[in-house]
């Protein structure tokens, strides 16, 4: 009975992990984009569960909120908007399929062996070490005879998950965090620059007639040529 | 984070704010002309339409000047500033980073000048273009200053993302779009590889700070995960500097991108990648020199051989320079492999010298452009000595500098790099480097022969003021540092001093 309870986390991990891998394969294999999106949702939820099982409940919650919530809605929105029912049926075998699979498998084996045989730092192996911090407090103690003494107390306490993430993000890693926001800004500028019509504002004011005129002349020329 | 931290970050903050404000530039435009006047434009000259963008260049240059002034000011005051502990784990304003930041600012200013009439002739907005250049500069400054792998990586990504967009800025040109797409996909893969390497190194060392990594590596024996992490990190960086097995994107991207952006990619972006390459390998990973140096030596040898041999057969000058830049990446890697004070000095000197010679070449190429993509075959250079004798001469100087011939600055850089390699016991690599330099002289002289010995076509040249400025600055730097290298060398010795001592301490490699 004892061994059974000890194995529950492992069993749970295996089940959730299998579902995650299987559904992520199905994301790619499905023909209907909506089905793909739904399987992606399953993958996100499984990954969130894996995070929570590993003790990172804040990251798990963020995973559900941001990915399963926000990003999935965006995906589905786009899929509905462009109204693709089902992709045309293509041949699944490409000349690179076999080679690609072989290279992928080789790289997977390489990564897996190396990552397994590596020796890691303690804090990385034991995430609970990261979470306990010690605070130094100076306490004033009034002794029985009325004298006041101060004493130095070190208190170890377990920091909550979201507190740890927050202090890491806004204190230790503030600089890269801000640069990452710049990164998103550049991505947005890029999307606008590449997505917008290339006419400048002045042209937009003035050119429509000019394009119309050119189209008319082209139509005239074509008529003449055809005749 | 305290006010001292903010003061140290001031140049980056100024660039960020300035680049964001540049996006508002189109509102500075005068009121559009009434619709009736548009008929006068005619169908033949859409180039004239995008007016009002001329001031973009001046705003950009003003921003760069302010940034440079603030950087110099902050670097004077930096020693007295007490940084908070968390901040100093991420960011350092040391002599090494100041050297590279000033170099980046100068290069971006020159790229802005190169872009000027290129943009005016196209129908694409100049404001977003300069803004993206500003953000790329911001990313490069964070790369130069980052002492934490996360800061370095985020800075690298900021620079890369800006350059993906800039490479595809001519979105109606198939070549430009293709270049951007290739660059983006391969760049994303290489970033993932780099990140995986970083995460493995973090797993082994328990920290992302370069000093902490160095500390924990000094007590560590080799282990699979660490070695794999270092190799993945090196592979990702080699992609960014376009070293040989990771170079396939270079020719297509250089050819497809708008020419000023090619100039940016082959100078500033490369210099920034070498700055972080040197910083990571000199200050954090030097204890494992024995393990990574042979791998990088192979990469270096391959880059020199592949780059220079493939350049021989090229007729498109952008493609030729792309292959030649792969070769140059191989030379600079010599400085990283040798891991000595001469090596780090060589990296700094060679990067500076290479950047200016290359910018000069791009300025000359842009003078020959007749419309968007012309002026890039070697044939276009025929008879340049008659059409523009001064610029033909300047071109010869730039090419000599790239080839490393004595009266030019390129010789000084190669001298440092090659002797560093020999000193570190990589004589065979130095021999390959010398032989490949000789090969490079061969294809550089194909251009010289075309300019001086062949009869030219009568093509008009567009020698505008900004191009002249860039060409003149590049020529002056190349010649002055070639004849009088002392100021550059003293500066480089100061800037690289700390890194050199870092690398020299335990030194298992020799």
Interface residues (C-beta under 8 A of the other chain):
Chain A: X111 X113 X114 X115 X117 X118 X119 X120 X121 X122 X123 X124 X171 X172 X173 X174 X175 X176 X179 X180 X182 X183 X185 X186 X187 X189 X190 X192 X193 X194 X198 X199 X200 X201 X202 X203 X205 X206 X207 X209 X210 X213 X214
Chain B: X1 X9 X16 X20 X23 X26 X29 X32 X33 X35 X37 X38 X39 X41 X43 X49 X50 X51 X52 X53 X86 X87 X89 X90 X91 X123 X124 X125 X128 X131 X132 X135 X138 X139 X142 X148 X150 X151 X153 X154 X155 X157 X158 X161 X162 X164 X165 X168 X169 X171 X172 X200 X202 X203 X204 X205 X206 X216 X223 X224 X225 X226 X228
